[in-house]
Amino acid sequence: MENVRKIIHVDMDAFYASVEQMDNPDLRGKPLAVGGNRERGVVAAASYEARKYGVRSAMSGKMAALKCPHLIFVPPRFDRYKEISNQIREIFYAYTDLVEPLALDEAFLDVTENKVNNPSATRIALEIRKRIKEEVGLNASAGISYNKFLAKTASDINKPNGQAVILPKDAEAFLEKLPIERFFGIGKVTADKMKELGIHNGFDLKQFSLQYLTKRFGKSGLHFYNIVRGIHLSEVQPNRIRKSLSAENTFETDLAKMEEWLIELEEIFEELKRRISRSGIKGRTVTLKIKYHDFTVQTRSKTFEQFTEPEKIWETTLELLNQEDLKSPVRLFGIGISNLNVEEESLYVGKQLWIEFGEF
């Protein structure tokens, strides 16, 4: 039997909004947005009642209010979310020390070898979700598989308040049917470019050679080639400390005009904004990364005394872009934040094992 890891991805359901509804019974069952307001700002999270109207995280408050006129806006309380997140994390540590938090509301767990000596990752995920509900009062979803990408993908299948498992024998067939925008590392811009090439799902992606994908998408081509075949060897990293948060894109053809740069930068900024909303992370330093046609890389940064809001990040990005003339043409843009509002935690560093188990 092939040796496999057993990875669980736990993802809290509408975490910020669910905490607000738990703490304030008057908000339960009502469309709720955390962050933003009717005139400005960005929605950090939306309750499932609000999502029915098309309200989503990273959407402007003004657009959210247009989609749902009776939407209730509440300010975010990140200290409270972190308090709840720490309670949930303690539940994780009851099962394994190999816990890699991705944000306040999600984490990977390697339970190949675990503290409760349970050979079934599926049953462990059920137990964890049950304990989160009983001890914290919130619903969680989970995905189980043999690597992080598949576990994360599986956690979305039966949301909210559900779980799914992708077995090794089922992985390739599952991936062939998966829409291309659901693949890890493929954002909206890349998905649109792939669709122009006729790539709409995993099966379509599998028809392209590694050489072609690398030529089209640079280093990301190898990642795309591997994940559609169920190959993703990244381990759960329990000592992971986030130093920065960023988004970037390598263009199919080098871009030489300012109007082209602005279109691409806005797409990258929107992706960064989604990641900021998802993680609750803020930073004091904004960095613009530029890779030119000759593969030379330049970074331009600006640091503030206070943590920056998304609107300030975009304003600073434009300022950095116009700081001095760019060499032309441009191959890649990236926008990132650093000097983050996260505490460095000394996390247990464990050894990961590959062990034979017959049951997921």
Secondary structure, DSSP 4 states (H G I P E B T S, - for coil): ---B--EEEEEETTHHHHHHHHH-GGGTTS-EEES--SSS-B-SEE-HHHHTTT--TT-BHHHHHHH-TTPEEE---HHHHHHHHHHHHHHHHTT-S-EEEEETTEEEEE-SS-TT--S-HHHHHHHHHHHHHHHT---EEEEEESSHHHHHHHTTTT-SS-EEE--GGGHHHHHHHSBGGGSTT--HHHHHHHHHTT--BHHHHHTS-HHHHHHHHTTHHHHHHHHTTT---PPP-TT----EEEEEEEEEEEE-SHHHHHHHHHHHHHHHHHHHHHHT--EEEEEEEEEETTS-EEEEEEE-SSPPPHHHHHHHHHHHHTSSPPPSSEEEEEEEEEEES-------------B--S--
